[in-house]
Amino acid sequence: MNSVEDWAFILKNRVLRNGKAVINYHVYSSLWSSIKQEVTTVLDNSCWKVGSGCSIDLWTDSWCGNALAETLNIPPNVIIWLPLKVSDIIQNLQWHIPPYLANLFPILPNLVQQVVLPIEPLPDVLVWSGNDNGLLSLKDAYNFKRNHFPVLSWAKVIWCNDVPPSRSLLAWRIMLDKLPTDDKLMDRGCCLPSMCSLCKIHSETLFHLFFECDFSFGLWRWLATSLNLVLQFQSMEDIWSLCDRARNSFNQCFVCHLGNHTKALSSGTITDFSMLKAFMVTVHPPKPMSLKEIIWQPPPPQWIKCNTYGASNPVASACGGIFRNSNADFLCGFASKIDMASALCAELCGFMTAIEIAEARGWRNLWIESDSMLVVNAYKYSNLVSWSLTNRWFNCLKLVGSVNPSIGLFIVREVLA
Ligand SMILES: [Zn+2]
């Protein structure tokens, strides 16, 4: 929506008026009509990155989470009496919420303060909220619109380089119940007497053939004894839950099954070693871990060193840092929780917090060490930074920039032992 490329310019002007309103007449074209239908979807999944605030409707546009009218439950007949644009609550590049608005909506200041304003005038930008760079590419649009099927946990185990394709195909057909066993053929109308070719007693079904038949059961029992496991199968999926419970033994079993055709490494435990030896498989031991001792070094006199760190998992993210001077004295530390961030965002937040604290405390020579190479790269190439952090990021770079910097910055990658 904010692209300056010719194709984006043509598309926008064909279906939008004044950059926002969708044309209200029918276009006699399958292509343009389809694009027109999707404009609402694009706008619903975009949000504004605040610059001057002149282009953003204060209550109806998304710029600090959902639209404020929706969050604060403000009816349209009340909105017309309130300030219209976001620029109406910005003064001298700072948030300035009129007292009557703060009284009317007590949580408004908290919501607004979460948005970082740029410290120099910038235009407002409408960004696609589904990715980090804020640009809606054809690939993003395709991924957004296509059907998302559930990811099968066992698919990666079957389809991997170490398994011959013929075995992968067989396992895949078993899991999807697509093998042409007698019961399947009868379902399709073939009239035939069915008999299991292994035990010659029961009729042939997929589950009987692989799990219930005395012959198959004997094989499973032998495997269970070899792996020291208790095996019980009620359905096909049970085999993969068993893999999860005894992942190591089963992976080794997998390696055993593939024999010497695989180059997969063993885990290095004595259990795996003895199992592989029992199956007469050549052991590929893992590379030994090399340990390197790294000792923290104090910064030069007059400099403050900050070691920052960020971490993220699917549930929570956080960043932290410790400031020390040239005598290695602890000056201060910080740790903060971040909502829904990637590992890079967490590392960048640690970096930015360090600069903001140095600015607040008047420390002029700051040496930052981060264990993330991406942070060091983001300092050189700002396009690596997610659009949601760019205002804060550019504010920090302004403090340490080449023109009138208030902080001298030296950033290095810390090598962890
Ligand atoms: Zn049988």
Boltz pocket constraint, residues with backbone or C-beta under 6 A from the ligand:
constraints:
  - pocket:
      binder: B
      contacts: [[A, 196], [A, 197], [A, 198], [A, 199], [A, 200], [A, 201], [A, 202], [A, 203], [A, 208], [A, 209], [A, 212], [A, 213], [A, 214], [A, 215]]
      max_distance: 6.0
